[in-house]
Amino acid sequence: MFELILILFVVSATSQAEGCKFDDVIQEKIEDVLKERPAFFAFVKSARVTFTGHDILKFDDVITNIGNHYDATTGHFTVPKPGLYEISCLLYGVGASRVTFQIHKNDQIFAFGFTPGREWNSNTVSLLMELTKGDKVYVKHRGPERRETVQGNKHSYFSGRLLQ
C-alpha cells in the first residue's frame, strides 16, 4: 500500500512539474513496480506429453511472464533478484498414468511430487523457496525407467512469484 501511495505522490508531483499526462505517468510507474515483482505462469500446451528419463518438463503456454524470467524453451525460471518466492506446480496424469516429478533448485532436488496413478489424478506442489539471483528453478521427471504421460490443454502448470 505504501508503494502505491508513494507512486501517486511522485506521479502527481512529476506530472504537475513537467506538464505530463497524469495517466501516462501512472502507467509508467505501475509498470516499474511490476518489473520489480517477477512472476510467471505457464501451462503445458499440447494435449498430452509423455516424459521419459530425467526430462525437464517444459511448460510452453506462457500466460504471465513479468520480467521475462521464465524460459519456455528450457523450462527454467531464472531468479532475477534475491528473495522469498512462492513456486507451484500441478501435474495431471493421463488416465491411470502415474507421474513422478521433482522441483529443482539449480542442480539439486528441492521437493518431490507424484500423481498416484489412479484414473485422472493430479498432484500440486506449492513451495516457499529462498532464492538468490541467478538460481534456476524447474520441474524434472523422476522416473528414468518409466514413460509417464501428463495431460496438457491447461490442466498442468508451473508458476512462481516473488513474495518479498
C-alpha positions in Angstrom: 0.0 0.0 0.0 2.9 2.3 0.8 4.3 1.8 -2.7 1.0 2.8 -4.3 0.7 6.0 -2.2 4.3 6.9 -2.9 3.7 6.3 -6.6 0.7 8.5 -6.7 2.6 11.3 -4.8 5.5 11.1 -7.2 3.3 10.9 -10.2 1.3 13.9 -9.1 4.3 16.0 -8.4 6.0 14.8 -11.7 3.0 15.4 -13.9 2.4 18.9 -12.5 6.1 19.9 -12.8 6.6 18.6 -16.3 3.1 19.1 -17.8 2.7 15.4 -18.5 -0.4 13.5 -18.9 -1.3 12.0 -15.5 -2.5 8.6 -16.9 0.7 8.1 -18.8 2.9 8.7 -15.8 0.8 6.4 -13.6 1.0 3.6 -16.2 4.8 4.0 -16.3 5.2 3.9 -12.5 2.9 0.9 -12.2 5.0 -0.9 -14.9 8.2 -0.1 -12.9 6.7 -1.6 -9.7 5.6 -4.7 -11.6 9.1 -5.3 -13.1 10.4 -5.4 -9.5 8.0 -8.2 -8.7 8.8 -11.0 -11.1 6.1 -13.6 -11.7 5.3 -16.4 -14.2 2.5 -18.8 -15.0 2.7 -21.4 -17.8 0.7 -24.4 -18.9 1.6 -27.5 -20.9 0.2 -26.6 -24.3 0.0 -30.0 -26.1 -3.0 -32.3 -25.3 -0.7 -34.9 -23.9 3.1 -35.1 -23.3 5.0 -38.3 -22.5 8.1 -38.0 -20.4 10.9 -40.4 -20.1 14.3 -40.5 -18.3 15.1 -37.3 -16.5 13.4 -34.9 -18.9 12.8 -31.3 -17.8 9.1 -30.5 -18.2 8.6 -27.5 -20.5 5.5 -25.5 -19.8 5.2 -23.8 -23.2 1.9 -22.0 -23.0 3.1 -18.9 -21.1 0.3 -16.8 -19.8 2.2 -14.5 -17.4 5.9 -13.7 -17.5 6.5 -10.4 -15.7 10.2 -9.6 -16.2 10.5 -12.4 -18.8 12.5 -14.7 -16.4 10.7 -17.9 -17.3 12.1 -19.6 -20.5 9.6 -21.9 -22.1 12.3 -23.5 -24.4 14.3 -24.7 -21.4 11.6 -24.9 -18.7 13.8 -22.8 -16.4 12.8 -19.9 -14.2 16.0 -17.8 -13.6 15.7 -15.8 -10.5 16.4 -12.1 -11.2 16.7 -10.9 -7.6 17.1 -12.5 -4.2 14.1 -13.1 -2.0 11.3 -15.4 -0.8 9.5 -16.9 -3.8 6.3 -19.0 -4.0 6.7 -21.8 -6.6 3.8 -24.1 -7.6 3.4 -27.0 -9.9 0.3 -29.0 -10.8 0.7 -32.1 -12.9 -2.3 -34.1 -14.2 -1.7 -37.7 -15.1 -3.5 -39.1 -18.2 -5.8 -42.0 -17.4 -4.1 -44.3 -14.9 -0.6 -42.9 -15.7 1.4 -42.3 -12.6 3.6 -39.2 -13.0 6.6 -38.8 -10.7 8.4 -35.4 -10.7 10.7 -33.2 -8.7 11.2 -29.5 -8.3 14.9 -28.5 -8.7 16.8 -25.5 -7.4 19.8 -25.4 -9.7 21.0 -29.0 -9.9 19.7 -30.1 -6.6 16.3 -31.7 -5.8 14.2 -29.3 -3.6 10.9 -31.3 -3.4 9.2 -34.3 -4.8 5.7 -34.8 -6.3 3.7 -37.5 -7.9 0.2 -38.3 -9.2 -0.9 -41.6 -7.7 -1.7 -43.5 -10.9 -5.5 -43.8 -10.5 -7.9 -42.6 -13.1 -7.1 -39.0 -14.0 -5.4 -37.8 -10.8 -3.3 -34.7 -10.2 -0.9 -33.5 -7.7 0.0 -30.0 -6.7 3.3 -29.0 -5.0 3.4 -25.5 -3.6 6.6 -24.3 -2.0 8.2 -21.3 -0.4 11.8 -21.0 -1.6 14.6 -18.6 -0.5 16.3 -17.9 -3.8 19.3 -15.8 -4.8 19.9 -14.0 -8.1 20.8 -16.5 -10.9 19.2 -19.6 -9.2 17.3 -21.8 -11.7 14.1 -23.5 -10.7 12.5 -26.1 -12.9 10.4 -29.3 -12.9 12.0 -32.6 -13.8 10.7 -36.1 -14.5 11.9 -38.5 -11.9 11.3 -42.0 -13.3 14.2 -42.9 -15.7 12.8 -46.4 -16.3 9.2 -45.2 -16.9 7.2 -43.5 -19.6 4.6 -41.2 -18.0 2.0 -39.0 -19.6 0.9 -35.6 -18.5 -2.4 -34.0 -19.6 -1.9 -30.6 -21.2 -4.6 -28.3 -22.6 -4.5 -26.0 -19.5 -4.5 -29.0 -17.0 -0.9 -29.0 -15.9 1.0 -25.8 -14.9 4.1 -24.3 -13.3 4.2 -20.9 -11.6 6.2 -18.7 -9.4 6.3 -15.2 -7.9 8.4 -13.0 -5.7 6.7 -12.6 -2.3 9.4 -10.4 -0.6 
